[in-house]
Amino acid sequence: MNYPWEANIRKVEPYTPGEQPTDPSIIKLNTNENPYGPSEDIKKAMKDLSTDLFKKYPDAKATELVNELADYHKVGRDQVFVGVGSDDVLGMCFMTFFNSEKPILFPDITYSFYPVWAELLNIPFKTLALDDSFEICVEDYLQENGGVVIPNPNAPTSILFGKDKIEKILEANKSNIIIIDEAYIDFAEEGSSVINLIDKYDNLVVVRTFSKSRSLAGLRVGYAVSNPVLIKYLNDVKYSYNSYTMNYPSIKLGSAVIKDEEYFRTTIKKIVDTRSWFTDELRKLGFSLPDSSTNFVFPEHKSVPAKEIFEAAKKNKIYFRYFNLPRIDNRLRITIGTDEEMKTVVEFLQDYLKNK
Ligand SMILES: *Cc1c(COP(=O)(O)O)cnc(C)c1O
């Protein structure tokens, strides 16, 4: 580190995504992807894409996709902002909405990208400890702040935060923007989303993604729903940075996905059913875990360290996620795969734990 230009370089500690192995025989339960993949309708839409259109710039406003999303959520077409996965949308939200000298607030155990954006954009932040059962303490979010970001359900805890509690935070923070990251909300009980509160609270921004419940992590589509004023501010920042974030296939296929309601509901139900079965099996095996409202679970074994289980599973071509972080370093985050995959996982765990 002794280049003469070193002092002028922006240095950041980047976010570390889960491993993406290429061996197809690996049971990959480490990045919360949805195992069912796109429907036949999407495969057809993909075949019907006109490659002739690739020579042109895409529609910078992604009008078709924005309109489909607005109609789906029954909001105005000026109330939706789309981006390259919700990571792009969240990054834009941080850039647009968090410009106070006061710190933004988020939980100590949460999506590990939040502190990375805050550092990158020089946004002061303060993390607030979850309680001993990994629940968010509402009172902590009533202090002075420069904005709030909370995933609901939270990751990696898998726990859903009550709508009434979110309303309390919205009420107490009228002069700050509150971002609710609903990456996993489709796996939670019906009626848990706060999208229907955007007319009631002008400081609320809700962020969603196609990566988890819609089984399209590779397409990179995410969006925000809010009031027209905040959506305009987001677009102003986006057009000041990169106008053409949404490529033509993402706009086309993303629009088709919204019409795929039946397939969407079917695959969600499959995952929720598998989650319920798998949770029971884990408890029988001596794990404790919160009831999950997501497509993953967050177990801890009563006697065997998580890191050992993580490593043994990996040797057996089963990938879990392990975070070597305070308070959660004895837990595994396990994505819910297909029934067949989860049966293999249970058999592996039975076998492995028997000899412990
Ligand atoms: C996966 C995830 C995201 C980002 O997903 P994208 O693939 O970028 O849409 C955002 N927030 C949370 C909490 C997530 O788990």
PDBQT file of the ligand as one rigid body, heavy atoms in Angstrom, charges set to zero:
ROOT
HETATM    1  C1  LIG A 401     -32.136 -10.819  -0.850  1.00  0.00    +0.000 C 
HETATM    2  C2  LIG A 401     -32.408  -9.536  -0.138  1.00  0.00    +0.000 A 
HETATM    3  C3  LIG A 401     -32.390  -8.302  -0.796  1.00  0.00    +0.000 A 
HETATM    4  C4  LIG A 401     -31.898  -8.088  -2.206  1.00  0.00    +0.000 C 
HETATM    5  O1  LIG A 401     -32.348  -8.865  -3.160  1.00  0.00    +0.000 OA
HETATM    6  P1  LIG A 401     -32.161  -8.520  -4.699  1.00  0.00    +0.000 P 
HETATM    7  O2  LIG A 401     -31.800  -9.813  -5.306  1.00  0.00    +0.000 OA
HETATM    8  O3  LIG A 401     -31.118  -7.473  -4.873  1.00  0.00    +0.000 OA
HETATM    9  O4  LIG A 401     -33.503  -8.023  -5.106  1.00  0.00    +0.000 OA
HETATM   10  C5  LIG A 401     -32.731  -7.168  -0.105  1.00  0.00    +0.000 A 
HETATM   11  N1  LIG A 401     -33.046  -7.223   1.198  1.00  0.00    +0.000 NA
HETATM   12  C6  LIG A 401     -33.044  -8.377   1.877  1.00  0.00    +0.000 A 
HETATM   13  C7  LIG A 401     -33.392  -8.365   3.322  1.00  0.00    +0.000 C 
HETATM   14  C8  LIG A 401     -32.712  -9.566   1.231  1.00  0.00    +0.000 A 
HETATM   15  O5  LIG A 401     -32.654 -10.706   1.919  1.00  0.00    +0.000 OA
ENDROOT
TORSDOF 0
